[in-house]
Amino acid sequence: MASDDVELATVTSKGQITIPSALREQYEITEGDRLLAVPTEHGIVLKKIELPSVEEFRDRVEGLAGDVDLSIGDVEDVVHEARG
């Protein structure tokens, strides 16, 4: 698919959009993936983002443990609350 090919997305009554399959395949977007929606002067830009797993996040936090005064339990509570 060339970058200048036009595809249409459909918006449902709930505000959900369906990304055309050719674009999902090209950008490897699968069910459950998270997309960042960025407003611009030209419209909305969607960008697939990779969020770290809880284990990856825990490893990162443990690496910084000496720099902050939080326990892993405190951080896990914040993460789980944010993911709600």
PDB file of N, CA, C and O in Angstrom, chain B, residues numbered from 101:
ATOM      1  N   MET B 101       0.839  -1.179   0.000  1.00  0.00           N
ATOM      2  CA  MET B 101       0.000   0.000   0.000  1.00  0.00           C
ATOM      3  C   MET B 101       0.886   1.245   0.000  1.00  0.00           C
ATOM      4  O   MET B 101       1.734   1.400   0.878  1.00  0.00           O
ATOM      5  N   ALA B 102       0.702   2.101  -0.944  1.00  0.00           N
ATOM      6  CA  ALA B 102       1.482   3.340  -1.035  1.00  0.00           C
ATOM      7  C   ALA B 102       1.015   4.321   0.027  1.00  0.00           C
ATOM      8  O   ALA B 102      -0.151   4.312   0.422  1.00  0.00           O
ATOM      9  N   SER B 103       1.928   5.164   0.486  1.00  0.00           N
ATOM     10  CA  SER B 103       1.595   6.092   1.566  1.00  0.00           C
ATOM     11  C   SER B 103       0.557   7.130   1.152  1.00  0.00           C
ATOM     12  O   SER B 103      -0.054   7.757   2.018  1.00  0.00           O
ATOM     13  N   ASP B 104       0.343   7.326  -0.142  1.00  0.00           N
ATOM     14  CA  ASP B 104      -0.655   8.309  -0.564  1.00  0.00           C
ATOM     15  C   ASP B 104      -1.993   7.668  -0.938  1.00  0.00           C
ATOM     16  O   ASP B 104      -2.898   8.363  -1.400  1.00  0.00           O
ATOM     17  N   ASP B 105      -2.134   6.336  -0.741  1.00  0.00           N
ATOM     18  CA  ASP B 105      -3.423   5.689  -0.939  1.00  0.00           C
ATOM     19  C   ASP B 105      -4.368   6.163   0.162  1.00  0.00           C
ATOM     20  O   ASP B 105      -3.964   6.320   1.314  1.00  0.00           O
ATOM     21  N   VAL B 106      -5.624   6.388  -0.202  1.00  0.00           N
ATOM     22  CA  VAL B 106      -6.600   6.891   0.748  1.00  0.00           C
ATOM     23  C   VAL B 106      -7.473   5.741   1.242  1.00  0.00           C
ATOM     24  O   VAL B 106      -7.961   4.937   0.447  1.00  0.00           O
ATOM     25  N   GLU B 107      -7.663   5.670   2.537  1.00  0.00           N
ATOM     26  CA  GLU B 107      -8.546   4.691   3.163  1.00  0.00           C
ATOM     27  C   GLU B 107      -9.536   5.460   4.023  1.00  0.00           C
ATOM     28  O   GLU B 107      -9.210   6.521   4.557  1.00  0.00           O
ATOM     29  N   LEU B 108     -10.740   4.928   4.156  1.00  0.00           N
ATOM     30  CA  LEU B 108     -11.753   5.567   4.979  1.00  0.00           C
ATOM     31  C   LEU B 108     -11.959   4.784   6.267  1.00  0.00           C
ATOM     32  O   LEU B 108     -12.016   3.554   6.256  1.00  0.00           O
ATOM     33  N   ALA B 109     -12.070   5.500   7.368  1.00  0.00           N
ATOM     34  CA  ALA B 109     -12.403   4.902   8.655  1.00  0.00           C
ATOM     35  C   ALA B 109     -13.844   5.289   8.965  1.00  0.00           C
ATOM     36  O   ALA B 109     -14.304   6.363   8.577  1.00  0.00           O
ATOM     37  N   THR B 110     -14.548   4.417   9.661  1.00  0.00           N
ATOM     38  CA  THR B 110     -15.943   4.656  10.010  1.00  0.00           C
ATOM     39  C   THR B 110     -16.058   4.926  11.500  1.00  0.00           C
ATOM     40  O   THR B 110     -15.437   4.241  12.312  1.00  0.00           O
ATOM     41  N   VAL B 111     -16.863   5.939  11.861  1.00  0.00           N
ATOM     42  CA  VAL B 111     -17.098   6.279  13.259  1.00  0.00           C
ATOM     43  C   VAL B 111     -18.474   5.762  13.653  1.00  0.00           C
ATOM     44  O   VAL B 111     -19.458   6.008  12.955  1.00  0.00           O
ATOM     45  N   THR B 112     -18.544   5.036  14.784  1.00  0.00           N
ATOM     46  CA  THR B 112     -19.822   4.520  15.262  1.00  0.00           C
ATOM     47  C   THR B 112     -20.527   5.569  16.115  1.00  0.00           C
ATOM     48  O   THR B 112     -19.973   6.631  16.396  1.00  0.00           O
ATOM     49  N   SER B 113     -21.752   5.257  16.522  1.00  0.00           N
ATOM     50  CA  SER B 113     -22.518   6.176  17.368  1.00  0.00           C
ATOM     51  C   SER B 113     -21.862   6.370  18.730  1.00  0.00           C
ATOM     52  O   SER B 113     -22.138   7.355  19.415  1.00  0.00           O
ATOM     53  N   LYS B 114     -20.991   5.437  19.130  1.00  0.00           N
ATOM     54  CA  LYS B 114     -20.277   5.552  20.400  1.00  0.00           C
ATOM     55  C   LYS B 114     -18.941   6.269  20.250  1.00  0.00           C
ATOM     56  O   LYS B 114     -18.197   6.392  21.223  1.00  0.00           O
ATOM     57  N   GLY B 115     -18.624   6.744  19.050  1.00  0.00           N
ATOM     58  CA  GLY B 115     -17.368   7.454  18.823  1.00  0.00           C
ATOM     59  C   GLY B 115     -16.199   6.541  18.539  1.00  0.00           C
ATOM     60  O   GLY B 115     -15.062   7.004  18.448  1.00  0.00           O
ATOM     61  N   GLN B 116     -16.454   5.247  18.397  1.00  0.00           N
ATOM     62  CA  GLN B 116     -15.383   4.303  18.083  1.00  0.00           C
ATOM     63  C   GLN B 116     -15.118   4.346  16.584  1.00  0.00           C
ATOM     64  O   GLN B 116     -16.025   4.596  15.790  1.00  0.00           O
ATOM     65  N   ILE B 117     -13.855   4.097  16.200  1.00  0.00           N
ATOM     66  CA  ILE B 117     -13.537   4.082  14.774  1.00  0.00           C
ATOM     67  C   ILE B 117     -13.063   2.691  14.361  1.00  0.00           C
ATOM     68  O   ILE B 117     -12.495   1.940  15.154  1.00  0.00           O
ATOM     69  N   THR B 118     -13.316   2.379  13.105  1.00  0.00           N
ATOM     70  CA  THR B 118     -12.802   1.150  12.516  1.00  0.00           C
ATOM     71  C   THR B 118     -11.691   1.538  11.569  1.00  0.00           C
ATOM     72  O   THR B 118     -11.915   2.254  10.593  1.00  0.00           O
ATOM     73  N   ILE B 119     -10.486   1.062  11.859  1.00  0.00           N
ATOM     74  CA  ILE B 119      -9.336   1.335  10.999  1.00  0.00           C
ATOM     75  C   ILE B 119      -9.345   0.289   9.890  1.00  0.00           C
ATOM     76  O   ILE B 119      -9.445  -0.902  10.182  1.00  0.00           O
ATOM     77  N   PRO B 120      -9.246   0.699   8.631  1.00  0.00           N
ATOM     78  CA  PRO B 120      -9.268  -0.262   7.526  1.00  0.00           C
ATOM     79  C   PRO B 120      -8.200  -1.345   7.695  1.00  0.00           C
ATOM     80  O   PRO B 120      -7.097  -1.082   8.175  1.00  0.00           O
ATOM     81  N   SER B 121      -8.551  -2.562   7.292  1.00  0.00           N
ATOM     82  CA  SER B 121      -7.662  -3.714   7.501  1.00  0.00           C
ATOM     83  C   SER B 121      -6.293  -3.527   6.854  1.00  0.00           C
ATOM     84  O   SER B 121      -5.286  -3.958   7.417  1.00  0.00           O
ATOM     85  N   ALA B 122      -6.236  -2.896   5.689  1.00  0.00           N
ATOM     86  CA  ALA B 122      -4.942  -2.696   5.027  1.00  0.00           C
ATOM     87  C   ALA B 122      -4.005  -1.851   5.900  1.00  0.00           C
ATOM     88  O   ALA B 122      -2.804  -2.113   5.966  1.00  0.00           O
ATOM     89  N   LEU B 123      -4.565  -0.838   6.565  1.00  0.00           N
ATOM     90  CA  LEU B 123      -3.750   0.001   7.453  1.00  0.00           C
ATOM     91  C   LEU B 123      -3.391  -0.741   8.729  1.00  0.00           C
ATOM     92  O   LEU B 123      -2.278  -0.595   9.234  1.00  0.00           O
ATOM     93  N   ARG B 124      -4.330  -1.547   9.268  1.00  0.00           N
ATOM     94  CA  ARG B 124      -4.010  -2.336  10.471  1.00  0.00           C
ATOM     95  C   ARG B 124      -2.877  -3.302  10.177  1.00  0.00           C
ATOM     96  O   ARG B 124      -1.982  -3.484  11.003  1.00  0.00           O
ATOM     97  N   GLU B 125      -2.909  -3.919   9.012  1.00  0.00           N
ATOM     98  CA  GLU B 125      -1.842  -4.849   8.630  1.00  0.00           C
ATOM     99  C   GLU B 125      -0.520  -4.113   8.435  1.00  0.00           C
ATOM    100  O   GLU B 125       0.515  -4.556   8.931  1.00  0.00           O
ATOM    101  N   GLN B 126      -0.550  -2.994   7.716  1.00  0.00           N
ATOM    102  CA  GLN B 126       0.671  -2.242   7.425  1.00  0.00           C
ATOM    103  C   GLN B 126       1.356  -1.773   8.701  1.00  0.00           C
ATOM    104  O   GLN B 126       2.582  -1.811   8.798  1.00  0.00           O
ATOM    105  N   TYR B 127       0.569  -1.329   9.681  1.00  0.00           N
ATOM    106  CA  TYR B 127       1.141  -0.786  10.914  1.00  0.00           C
ATOM    107  C   TYR B 127       1.089  -1.779  12.074  1.00  0.00           C
ATOM    108  O   TYR B 127       1.335  -1.420  13.226  1.00  0.00           O
ATOM    109  N   GLU B 128       0.765  -3.031  11.754  1.00  0.00           N
ATOM    110  CA  GLU B 128       0.736  -4.116  12.742  1.00  0.00           C
ATOM    111  C   GLU B 128      -0.085  -3.744  13.967  1.00  0.00           C
ATOM    112  O   GLU B 128       0.366  -3.903  15.101  1.00  0.00           O
ATOM    113  N   ILE B 129      -1.303  -3.245  13.727  1.00  0.00           N
ATOM    114  CA  ILE B 129      -2.225  -2.888  14.792  1.00  0.00           C
ATOM    115  C   ILE B 129      -3.161  -4.068  15.005  1.00  0.00           C
ATOM    116  O   ILE B 129      -3.844  -4.509  14.081  1.00  0.00           O
ATOM    117  N   THR B 130      -3.183  -4.572  16.229  1.00  0.00           N
ATOM    118  CA  THR B 130      -4.033  -5.716  16.538  1.00  0.00           C
ATOM    119  C   THR B 130      -4.945  -5.386  17.716  1.00  0.00           C
ATOM    120  O   THR B 130      -4.765  -4.369  18.386  1.00  0.00           O
ATOM    121  N   GLU B 131      -5.918  -6.247  17.960  1.00  0.00           N
ATOM    122  CA  GLU B 131      -6.873  -6.044  19.035  1.00  0.00           C
ATOM    123  C   GLU B 131      -6.144  -5.818  20.361  1.00  0.00           C
ATOM    124  O   GLU B 131      -5.221  -6.551  20.714  1.00  0.00           O
ATOM    125  N   GLY B 132      -6.574  -4.803  21.073  1.00  0.00           N
ATOM    126  CA  GLY B 132      -5.973  -4.495  22.365  1.00  0.00           C
ATOM    127  C   GLY B 132      -4.823  -3.508  22.305  1.00  0.00           C
ATOM    128  O   GLY B 132      -4.405  -2.989  23.340  1.00  0.00           O
ATOM    129  N   ASP B 133      -4.297  -3.235  21.102  1.00  0.00           N
ATOM    130  CA  ASP B 133      -3.221  -2.250  20.988  1.00  0.00           C
ATOM    131  C   ASP B 133      -3.741  -0.888  21.409  1.00  0.00           C
ATOM    132  O   ASP B 133      -4.932  -0.602  21.279  1.00  0.00           O
ATOM    133  N   ARG B 134      -2.847  -0.048  21.913  1.00  0.00           N
ATOM    134  CA  ARG B 134      -3.188   1.302  22.339  1.00  0.00           C
ATOM    135  C   ARG B 134      -2.700   2.282  21.284  1.00  0.00           C
ATOM    136  O   ARG B 134      -1.590   2.156  20.767  1.00  0.00           O
ATOM    137  N   LEU B 135      -3.545   3.260  20.970  1.00  0.00           N
ATOM    138  CA  LEU B 135      -3.194   4.305  20.021  1.00  0.00           C
ATOM    139  C   LEU B 135      -3.261   5.651  20.723  1.00  0.00           C
ATOM    140  O   LEU B 135      -4.212   5.942  21.448  1.00  0.00           O
ATOM    141  N   LEU B 136      -2.250   6.460  20.501  1.00  0.00           N
ATOM    142  CA  LEU B 136      -2.213   7.813  21.015  1.00  0.00           C
ATOM    143  C   LEU B 136      -2.937   8.697  20.005  1.00  0.00           C
ATOM    144  O   LEU B 136      -2.618   8.655  18.817  1.00  0.00           O
ATOM    145  N   ALA B 137      -3.905   9.497  20.450  1.00  0.00           N
ATOM    146  CA  ALA B 137      -4.637  10.413  19.576  1.00  0.00           C
ATOM    147  C   ALA B 137      -4.118  11.822  19.820  1.00  0.00           C
ATOM    148  O   ALA B 137      -4.263  12.367  20.914  1.00  0.00           O
ATOM    149  N   VAL B 138      -3.512  12.407  18.792  1.00  0.00           N
ATOM    150  CA  VAL B 138      -2.883  13.719  18.927  1.00  0.00           C
ATOM    151  C   VAL B 138      -3.615  14.730  18.038  1.00  0.00           C
ATOM    152  O   VAL B 138      -3.643  14.572  16.817  1.00  0.00           O
ATOM    153  N   PRO B 139      -4.209  15.770  18.644  1.00  0.00           N
ATOM    154  CA  PRO B 139      -4.854  16.793  17.817  1.00  0.00           C
ATOM    155  C   PRO B 139      -3.805  17.684  17.162  1.00  0.00           C
ATOM    156  O   PRO B 139      -2.836  18.094  17.801  1.00  0.00           O
ATOM    157  N   THR B 140      -4.011  17.977  15.884  1.00  0.00           N
ATOM    158  CA  THR B 140      -3.118  18.891  15.160  1.00  0.00           C
ATOM    159  C   THR B 140      -3.980  19.915  14.436  1.00  0.00           C
ATOM    160  O   THR B 140      -5.206  19.810  14.434  1.00  0.00           O
ATOM    161  N   GLU B 141      -3.350  20.888  13.831  1.00  0.00           N
ATOM    162  CA  GLU B 141      -4.118  21.892  13.085  1.00  0.00           C
ATOM    163  C   GLU B 141      -4.781  21.289  11.854  1.00  0.00           C
ATOM    164  O   GLU B 141      -5.702  21.885  11.296  1.00  0.00           O
ATOM    165  N   HIS B 142      -4.322  20.108  11.420  1.00  0.00           N
ATOM    166  CA  HIS B 142      -4.869  19.464  10.226  1.00  0.00           C
ATOM    167  C   HIS B 142      -5.858  18.347  10.543  1.00  0.00           C
ATOM    168  O   HIS B 142      -6.501  17.816   9.638  1.00  0.00           O
ATOM    169  N   GLY B 143      -5.986  17.989  11.811  1.00  0.00           N
ATOM    170  CA  GLY B 143      -6.889  16.912  12.211  1.00  0.00           C
ATOM    171  C   GLY B 143      -6.276  16.083  13.324  1.00  0.00           C
ATOM    172  O   GLY B 143      -5.426  16.563  14.074  1.00  0.00           O
ATOM    173  N   ILE B 144      -6.711  14.842  13.424  1.00  0.00           N
ATOM    174  CA  ILE B 144      -6.238  13.954  14.489  1.00  0.00           C
ATOM    175  C   ILE B 144      -5.230  12.970  13.904  1.00  0.00           C
ATOM    176  O   ILE B 144      -5.470  12.372  12.855  1.00  0.00           O
ATOM    177  N   VAL B 145      -4.109  12.807  14.584  1.00  0.00           N
ATOM    178  CA  VAL B 145      -3.094  11.838  14.195  1.00  0.00           C
ATOM    179  C   VAL B 145      -3.134  10.699  15.201  1.00  0.00           C
ATOM    180  O   VAL B 145      -3.104  10.937  16.408  1.00  0.00           O
ATOM    181  N   LEU B 146      -3.203   9.450  14.712  1.00  0.00           N
ATOM    182  CA  LEU B 146      -3.166   8.274  15.577  1.00  0.00           C
ATOM    183  C   LEU B 146      -1.789   7.647  15.486  1.00  0.00           C
ATOM    184  O   LEU B 146      -1.236   7.496  14.397  1.00  0.00           O
ATOM    185  N   LYS B 147      -1.230   7.277  16.648  1.00  0.00           N
ATOM    186  CA  LYS B 147       0.090   6.657  16.694  1.00  0.00           C
ATOM    187  C   LYS B 147       0.025   5.465  17.625  1.00  0.00           C
ATOM    188  O   LYS B 147      -0.380   5.591  18.781  1.00  0.00           O
ATOM    189  N   LYS B 148       0.428   4.297  17.117  1.00  0.00           N
ATOM    190  CA  LYS B 148       0.472   3.105  17.948  1.00  0.00           C
ATOM    191  C   LYS B 148       1.573   3.287  18.987  1.00  0.00           C
ATOM    192  O   LYS B 148       2.682   3.714  18.666  1.00  0.00           O
ATOM    193  N   ILE B 149       1.248   2.956  20.242  1.00  0.00           N
ATOM    194  CA  ILE B 149       2.247   3.052  21.295  1.00  0.00           C
ATOM    195  C   ILE B 149       2.396   1.693  21.961  1.00  0.00           C
ATOM    196  O   ILE B 149       1.446   0.916  22.056  1.00  0.00           O
ATOM    197  N   GLU B 150       3.590   1.434  22.410  1.00  0.00           N
ATOM    198  CA  GLU B 150       3.896   0.187  23.104  1.00  0.00           C
ATOM    199  C   GLU B 150       4.056   0.501  24.584  1.00  0.00           C
ATOM    200  O   GLU B 150       5.020   1.153  24.986  1.00  0.00           O
ATOM    201  N   LEU B 151       3.126   0.046  25.378  1.00  0.00           N
ATOM    202  CA  LEU B 151       3.224   0.236  26.823  1.00  0.00           C
ATOM    203  C   LEU B 151       3.970  -0.950  27.415  1.00  0.00           C
ATOM    204  O   LEU B 151       3.758  -2.087  26.994  1.00  0.00           O
ATOM    205  N   PRO B 152       4.835  -0.698  28.380  1.00  0.00           N
ATOM    206  CA  PRO B 152       5.560  -1.812  28.987  1.00  0.00           C
ATOM    207  C   PRO B 152       4.609  -2.675  29.808  1.00  0.00           C
ATOM    208  O   PRO B 152       3.622  -2.182  30.353  1.00  0.00           O
ATOM    209  N   SER B 153       4.915  -3.965  29.893  1.00  0.00           N
ATOM    210  CA  SER B 153       4.133  -4.851  30.745  1.00  0.00           C
ATOM    211  C   SER B 153       4.396  -4.470  32.201  1.00  0.00           C
ATOM    212  O   SER B 153       5.316  -3.706  32.491  1.00  0.00           O
ATOM    213  N   VAL B 154       3.596  -4.996  33.099  1.00  0.00           N
ATOM    214  CA  VAL B 154       3.795  -4.721  34.527  1.00  0.00           C
ATOM    215  C   VAL B 154       5.185  -5.178  34.947  1.00  0.00           C
ATOM    216  O   VAL B 154       5.858  -4.499  35.722  1.00  0.00           O
ATOM    217  N   GLU B 155       5.619  -6.338  34.433  1.00  0.00           N
ATOM    218  CA  GLU B 155       6.939  -6.856  34.790  1.00  0.00           C
ATOM    219  C   GLU B 155       8.054  -5.938  34.290  1.00  0.00           C
ATOM    220  O   GLU B 155       9.007  -5.662  35.018  1.00  0.00           O
ATOM    221  N   GLU B 156       7.931  -5.462  33.032  1.00  0.00           N
ATOM    222  CA  GLU B 156       8.946  -4.553  32.489  1.00  0.00           C
ATOM    223  C   GLU B 156       8.988  -3.252  33.290  1.00  0.00           C
ATOM    224  O   GLU B 156      10.058  -2.715  33.579  1.00  0.00           O
ATOM    225  N   PHE B 157       7.799  -2.759  33.639  1.00  0.00           N
ATOM    226  CA  PHE B 157       7.721  -1.525  34.409  1.00  0.00           C
ATOM    227  C   PHE B 157       8.345  -1.721  35.789  1.00  0.00           C
ATOM    228  O   PHE B 157       9.075  -0.858  36.275  1.00  0.00           O
ATOM    229  N   ARG B 158       8.052  -2.865  36.419  1.00  0.00           N
ATOM    230  CA  ARG B 158       8.610  -3.166  37.732  1.00  0.00           C
ATOM    231  C   ARG B 158      10.133  -3.180  37.664  1.00  0.00           C
ATOM    232  O   ARG B 158      10.802  -2.623  38.534  1.00  0.00           O
ATOM    233  N   ASP B 159      10.685  -3.822  36.620  1.00  0.00           N
ATOM    234  CA  ASP B 159      12.142  -3.870  36.463  1.00  0.00           C
ATOM    235  C   ASP B 159      12.736  -2.466  36.325  1.00  0.00           C
ATOM    236  O   ASP B 159      13.780  -2.163  36.903  1.00  0.00           O
ATOM    237  N   ARG B 160      12.065  -1.625  35.561  1.00  0.00           N
ATOM    238  CA  ARG B 160      12.556  -0.251  35.396  1.00  0.00           C
ATOM    239  C   ARG B 160      12.539   0.501  36.726  1.00  0.00           C
ATOM    240  O   ARG B 160      13.485   1.210  37.067  1.00  0.00           O
ATOM    241  N   VAL B 161      11.441   0.331  37.470  1.00  0.00           N
ATOM    242  CA  VAL B 161      11.309   1.027  38.751  1.00  0.00           C
ATOM    243  C   VAL B 161      12.347   0.525  39.741  1.00  0.00           C
ATOM    244  O   VAL B 161      12.958   1.312  40.464  1.00  0.00           O
ATOM    245  N   GLU B 162      12.545  -0.784  39.773  1.00  0.00           N
ATOM    246  CA  GLU B 162      13.542  -1.335  40.699  1.00  0.00           C
ATOM    247  C   GLU B 162      14.933  -0.782  40.396  1.00  0.00           C
ATOM    248  O   GLU B 162      15.744  -0.601  41.304  1.00  0.00           O
ATOM    249  N   GLY B 163      15.206  -0.514  39.118  1.00  0.00           N
ATOM    250  CA  GLY B 163      16.493   0.064  38.738  1.00  0.00           C
ATOM    251  C   GLY B 163      16.668   1.480  39.250  1.00  0.00           C
ATOM    252  O   GLY B 163      17.792   1.957  39.402  1.00  0.00           O
ATOM    253  N   LEU B 164      15.547   2.160  39.520  1.00  0.00           N
ATOM    254  CA  LEU B 164      15.598   3.541  40.020  1.00  0.00           C
ATOM    255  C   LEU B 164      15.301   3.632  41.511  1.00  0.00           C
ATOM    256  O   LEU B 164      15.181   4.729  42.056  1.00  0.00           O
ATOM    257  N   ALA B 165      15.183   2.490  42.167  1.00  0.00           N
ATOM    258  CA  ALA B 165      14.730   2.453  43.561  1.00  0.00           C
ATOM    259  C   ALA B 165      15.551   3.346  44.480  1.00  0.00           C
ATOM    260  O   ALA B 165      15.001   3.916  45.421  1.00  0.00           O
ATOM    261  N   GLY B 166      16.836   3.484  44.239  1.00  0.00           N
ATOM    262  CA  GLY B 166      17.666   4.315  45.103  1.00  0.00           C
ATOM    263  C   GLY B 166      17.407   5.801  44.935  1.00  0.00           C
ATOM    264  O   GLY B 166      17.783   6.596  45.795  1.00  0.00           O
ATOM    265  N   ASP B 167      16.768   6.187  43.837  1.00  0.00           N
ATOM    266  CA  ASP B 167      16.534   7.601  43.551  1.00  0.00           C
ATOM    267  C   ASP B 167      15.237   8.146  44.140  1.00  0.00           C
ATOM    268  O   ASP B 167      15.069   9.363  44.227  1.00  0.00           O
ATOM    269  N   VAL B 168      14.307   7.265  44.549  1.00  0.00           N
ATOM    270  CA  VAL B 168      13.014   7.717  45.061  1.00  0.00           C
ATOM    271  C   VAL B 168      12.669   6.976  46.348  1.00  0.00           C
ATOM    272  O   VAL B 168      13.233   5.924  46.651  1.00  0.00           O
ATOM    273  N   ASP B 169      11.746   7.539  47.083  1.00  0.00           N
ATOM    274  CA  ASP B 169      11.360   6.946  48.361  1.00  0.00           C
ATOM    275  C   ASP B 169       9.985   6.275  48.231  1.00  0.00           C
ATOM    276  O   ASP B 169       9.054   6.628  48.954  1.00  0.00           O
ATOM    277  N   LEU B 170       9.855   5.305  47.309  1.00  0.00           N
ATOM    278  CA  LEU B 170       8.625   4.544  47.095  1.00  0.00           C
ATOM    279  C   LEU B 170       8.957   3.064  47.070  1.00  0.00           C
ATOM    280  O   LEU B 170      10.015   2.660  46.587  1.00  0.00           O
ATOM    281  N   SER B 171       8.050   2.265  47.591  1.00  0.00           N
ATOM    282  CA  SER B 171       8.238   0.815  47.500  1.00  0.00           C
ATOM    283  C   SER B 171       7.638   0.316  46.190  1.00  0.00           C
ATOM    284  O   SER B 171       6.866   1.021  45.540  1.00  0.00           O
ATOM    285  N   ILE B 172       7.998  -0.897  45.814  1.00  0.00           N
ATOM    286  CA  ILE B 172       7.407  -1.503  44.618  1.00  0.00           C
ATOM    287  C   ILE B 172       5.897  -1.605  44.793  1.00  0.00           C
ATOM    288  O   ILE B 172       5.148  -1.399  43.838  1.00  0.00           O
ATOM    289  N   GLY B 173       5.450  -1.916  45.987  1.00  0.00           N
ATOM    290  CA  GLY B 173       4.008  -1.985  46.264  1.00  0.00           C
ATOM    291  C   GLY B 173       3.313  -0.653  46.014  1.00  0.00           C
ATOM    292  O   GLY B 173       2.213  -0.617  45.461  1.00  0.00           O
ATOM    293  N   ASP B 174       3.959   0.451  46.424  1.00  0.00           N
ATOM    294  CA  ASP B 174       3.403   1.785  46.167  1.00  0.00           C
ATOM    295  C   ASP B 174       3.250   2.032  44.675  1.00  0.00           C
ATOM    296  O   ASP B 174       2.221   2.528  44.217  1.00  0.00           O
ATOM    297  N   VAL B 175       4.275   1.683  43.934  1.00  0.00           N
ATOM    298  CA  VAL B 175       4.255   1.899  42.485  1.00  0.00           C
ATOM    299  C   VAL B 175       3.196   1.013  41.830  1.00  0.00           C
ATOM    300  O   VAL B 175       2.457   1.470  40.958  1.00  0.00           O
ATOM    301  N   GLU B 176       3.120  -0.259  42.251  1.00  0.00           N
ATOM    302  CA  GLU B 176       2.106  -1.159  41.680  1.00  0.00           C
ATOM    303  C   GLU B 176       0.702  -0.629  41.947  1.00  0.00           C
ATOM    304  O   GLU B 176      -0.167  -0.702  41.078  1.00  0.00           O
ATOM    305  N   ASP B 177       0.476  -0.095  43.150  1.00  0.00           N
ATOM    306  CA  ASP B 177      -0.833   0.478  43.473  1.00  0.00           C
ATOM    307  C   ASP B 177      -1.170   1.624  42.527  1.00  0.00           C
ATOM    308  O   ASP B 177      -2.292   1.709  42.028  1.00  0.00           O
ATOM    309  N   VAL B 178      -0.210   2.500  42.279  1.00  0.00           N
ATOM    310  CA  VAL B 178      -0.432   3.638  41.385  1.00  0.00           C
ATOM    311  C   VAL B 178      -0.717   3.154  39.972  1.00  0.00           C
ATOM    312  O   VAL B 178      -1.631   3.656  39.318  1.00  0.00           O
ATOM    313  N   VAL B 179       0.056   2.187  39.495  1.00  0.00           N
ATOM    314  CA  VAL B 179      -0.120   1.661  38.132  1.00  0.00           C
ATOM    315  C   VAL B 179      -1.493   1.022  37.989  1.00  0.00           C
ATOM    316  O   VAL B 179      -2.202   1.298  37.021  1.00  0.00           O
ATOM    317  N   HIS B 180      -1.878   0.178  38.931  1.00  0.00           N
ATOM    318  CA  HIS B 180      -3.174  -0.505  38.844  1.00  0.00           C
ATOM    319  C   HIS B 180      -4.327   0.491  38.952  1.00  0.00           C
ATOM    320  O   HIS B 180      -5.346   0.327  38.281  1.00  0.00           O
ATOM    321  N   GLU B 181      -4.178   1.515  39.782  1.00  0.00           N
ATOM    322  CA  GLU B 181      -5.204   2.544  39.899  1.00  0.00           C
ATOM    323  C   GLU B 181      -5.330   3.320  38.587  1.00  0.00           C
ATOM    324  O   GLU B 181      -6.440   3.629  38.152  1.00  0.00           O
ATOM    325  N   ALA B 182      -4.205   3.634  37.960  1.00  0.00           N
ATOM    326  CA  ALA B 182      -4.222   4.387  36.710  1.00  0.00           C
ATOM    327  C   ALA B 182      -4.829   3.578  35.568  1.00  0.00           C
ATOM    328  O   ALA B 182      -5.537   4.121  34.719  1.00  0.00           O
ATOM    329  N   ARG B 183      -4.546   2.269  35.553  1.00  0.00           N
ATOM    330  CA  ARG B 183      -5.089   1.415  34.489  1.00  0.00           C
ATOM    331  C   ARG B 183      -6.566   1.128  34.708  1.00  0.00           C
ATOM    332  O   ARG B 183      -7.270   0.723  33.783  1.00  0.00           O
ATOM    333  N   GLY B 184      -7.037   1.337  35.937  1.00  0.00           N
ATOM    334  CA  GLY B 184      -8.414   1.197  36.344  1.00  0.00           C
ATOM    335  C   GLY B 184      -9.191   0.240  35.580  1.00  0.00           C
ATOM    336  O   GLY B 184     -10.376   0.050  35.852  1.00  0.00           O
TER     337      GLY B 184
END
